[in-house]
Amino acid sequence: MNFVIVGASKGLGDAFVKGLPEKGDHVWMVSRSRPVTLTLNDGVHRSWIEADLSLLSSSINCIADGIKDEPIDVLIYNAGIWEKEGYQDHYDFEKDDPKDMANIINVNTTSTILCTQRLLPNLKRSENAKIILIGSADGIENNESKQVTYVASKFGLRGIGNSLRENLRKYAIGVTCINPGNIAATIPYEEGLEKTLTTYKGTRIPVQDIVSLVKAITNLSNASCVKEINMPAMLDTNA
């Protein structure tokens, strides 16, 4: 299989790079910083595409040029930034910088639209293509987040998924939006599920669980379409 993972250098993206492909697969990793996974020797062919998603036109060109005419079986859009200090108790929306707000929309929302549009010819070359959009529990109804721009961008991602699905239905390309709650992104994939369970005791989602979920979706036939999955941590009282 051929994977394109946008936002692949750390956290959940790094877990996708390590946990999804099998020997013989090809993964294009899109990120600003060089992924350490380029040095892995496990039979998976990995390529790095350096791209800053805040620079819309140039980044989309870099991604398309890096993949060329290769078919894409799975496109995972994992990019996401949020307000500075947005998860701190003292966060104040009135102090948000308009430049930062515009950048959040560019990276989280606009780049998703442009990149997917540009890569559609590659996706249509696959016999069973899937698009996975990584949203957030902050982007669903009745969330308690005060981050106006980030929340708007993740609500927008769900709308992108809904409309993309209708555009791509005739090509049997599945589009899924996954909205996870708090992720234990600081514990690397290779350190195992048990470490996360012991450390966070059900208040954060192990990256292994999200990898398993995405793997299940990508293994479905093109007769099935998983539209959206909301995935809070079991013991997250704010979910």
C-alpha positions in Angstrom: 0.0 0.0 0.0 1.0 3.6 -0.5 0.4 6.0 2.4 0.7 9.8 2.5 0.7 11.1 6.1 0.5 14.8 6.6 1.9 15.9 10.0 4.1 12.9 10.3 7.2 13.9 12.4 5.9 13.5 16.0 3.0 12.4 18.2 0.1 10.7 16.5 1.6 11.2 13.0 4.8 9.4 14.1 2.7 6.6 15.4 0.9 6.2 12.1 4.3 6.1 10.3 5.5 3.3 12.6 2.3 1.3 13.1 0.3 1.4 9.8 2.6 0.2 7.0 3.8 -3.3 6.5 6.9 -4.6 4.8 7.0 -3.5 1.2 4.6 -0.5 1.7 5.6 3.0 0.8 5.0 6.0 3.1 5.4 9.6 2.2 5.9 11.6 5.4 4.9 15.3 5.2 6.3 17.6 7.9 8.4 20.7 8.5 11.0 18.9 10.5 12.9 15.7 9.4 11.2 12.6 10.9 13.5 10.3 12.9 11.6 7.4 11.4 13.5 7.8 8.2 16.3 5.8 9.8 14.0 2.8 10.5 15.0 -0.4 8.8 11.9 -2.6 8.8 11.2 -3.2 5.1 9.0 -0.2 4.7 10.0 2.4 2.2 9.8 5.9 3.7 10.2 9.2 2.0 10.2 12.7 3.5 8.5 15.7 1.9 9.5 18.9 3.7 6.5 21.3 3.7 5.3 24.1 5.9 1.5 24.1 5.6 1.2 27.7 6.6 2.8 28.5 3.2 -0.2 27.2 1.3 0.8 27.3 -2.4 4.4 26.3 -2.0 3.7 23.5 0.5 1.0 21.9 -1.7 3.4 22.0 -4.7 6.1 20.3 -2.6 3.7 17.5 -1.6 2.5 17.0 -5.2 6.0 17.1 -6.6 7.3 14.6 -4.1 4.6 12.0 -4.9 4.5 12.6 -8.6 2.1 10.2 -10.4 2.2 7.4 -7.8 -1.2 6.0 -6.7 -2.2 6.8 -3.1 -4.1 4.2 -1.2 -4.4 6.1 2.1 -4.2 9.8 2.6 -4.1 10.8 6.3 -4.4 14.5 7.1 -3.1 14.8 10.7 -2.1 18.5 10.7 -3.3 20.6 13.5 -2.2 23.6 15.5 -4.1 25.6 18.2 -4.1 28.9 20.1 -1.0 29.7 22.1 -1.7 28.7 25.7 -5.2 27.6 24.5 -5.3 24.7 27.0 -4.2 26.8 29.9 -6.7 28.0 32.6 -5.6 31.6 32.0 -6.3 31.5 28.2 -8.1 34.6 27.0 -9.7 34.8 23.5 -9.5 38.6 23.5 -5.7 38.3 23.5 -5.5 36.1 20.4 -3.3 37.5 17.7 -5.2 37.8 14.3 -2.2 36.6 12.5 -2.1 33.4 14.6 -5.8 33.0 14.1 -5.4 33.2 10.3 -2.6 30.7 10.5 -4.7 28.2 12.4 -7.3 28.3 9.7 -4.7 28.0 7.0 -3.0 25.0 8.5 -6.0 23.1 9.9 -8.6 23.8 7.3 -7.6 25.5 4.0 -4.5 23.3 3.5 -6.7 20.2 3.9 -8.9 21.3 1.0 -6.1 22.3 -1.3 -3.9 19.3 -0.6 -6.8 16.8 -1.1 -7.8 18.5 -4.3 -4.3 18.4 -5.7 -3.9 14.7 -4.8 -7.2 13.4 -6.1 -5.6 12.2 -9.4 -3.3 10.0 -7.3 -6.1 8.7 -5.1 -8.2 7.8 -8.1 -5.4 5.6 -9.3 -5.9 3.3 -6.3 -8.4 0.5 -6.4 -9.5 1.2 -2.8 -8.5 4.7 -1.7 -9.3 6.1 1.7 -9.0 9.6 3.1 -8.7 9.9 6.9 -9.1 13.4 8.4 -8.0 13.7 12.0 -10.3 16.1 13.7 -10.8 16.7 17.4 -13.4 16.3 20.2 -13.2 20.1 20.4 -14.8 20.2 17.0 -18.0 18.4 17.9 -21.2 19.7 19.6 -21.3 20.5 23.3 -17.5 20.7 23.7 -16.2 23.0 26.5 -13.3 24.5 24.7 -12.8 28.3 24.7 -10.5 28.2 21.7 -12.6 29.9 19.1 -10.4 29.6 16.1 -9.2 26.1 16.7 -12.7 24.9 17.4 -13.9 26.6 14.2 -11.2 24.9 12.2 -12.1 21.4 13.5 -15.8 22.0 13.0 -14.8 23.0 9.5 -12.8 19.8 9.0 -16.0 17.8 9.5 -17.7 19.9 6.9 -14.8 19.2 4.5 -15.2 15.5 5.1 -19.0 15.6 4.4 -18.7 17.4 1.1 -15.6 15.5 0.0 -17.5 12.3 0.5 -20.3 13.4 -1.8 -17.8 14.5 -4.5 -15.8 11.2 -4.3 -18.7 8.8 -3.9 -18.7 8.1 -7.7 -15.0 7.0 -7.4 -15.7 4.8 -4.3 -13.2 6.8 -2.3 -14.0 6.6 1.4 -13.7 9.7 3.6 -13.6 9.4 7.3 -13.3 12.1 10.0 -12.0 10.8 13.4 -12.5 13.2 16.3 -10.3 12.0 19.2 -10.2 13.4 22.7 -7.0 13.9 24.7 -4.3 11.7 23.2 -1.2 10.4 25.0 0.9 11.8 22.2 4.1 12.2 24.2 4.5 8.4 24.8 6.0 7.0 21.6 4.2 4.2 19.8 7.1 1.7 20.3 6.9 2.1 24.1 3.7 0.2 24.0 0.1 0.4 25.1 0.6 -0.7 28.7 2.8 2.3 29.5 0.0 4.7 28.4 -2.6 2.8 30.4 -0.4 2.8 33.5 0.5 6.5 33.1 -2.9 8.0 32.4 -5.3 5.4 33.7 -7.9 5.9 31.0 -7.8 9.7 30.9 -5.9 9.8 27.6 -6.1 7.8 24.4 -3.1 5.6 23.5 -1.8 6.3 20.1 -1.9 2.5 19.5 -5.7 2.6 19.7 -6.0 5.3 17.0 -3.6 3.4 14.8 -5.7 0.2 15.2 -8.8 2.1 14.3 -7.3 3.6 11.2 -5.9 0.3 10.2 -9.4 -1.3 10.4 -10.9 1.5 8.3 -8.2 1.2 5.6 -8.7 -2.6 5.4 -12.4 -2.2 4.6 -13.6 -2.8 1.0 -14.8 0.1 -1.1 -18.3 -1.1 -0.5 -18.2 0.4 3.0 -18.0 4.0 4.1 -17.2 5.0 7.7 -18.3 8.6 7.9 -17.3 9.9 11.3 -16.0 8.5 14.6 -16.1 10.4 17.9 -13.5 8.9 20.2 -13.1 10.4 23.7 -10.9 8.9 26.4 -13.0 6.6 28.6 -12.3 8.5 31.9 -12.0 12.0 30.5 -14.6 13.9 32.5 -14.6 16.8 30.0 -15.4 14.6 27.0 
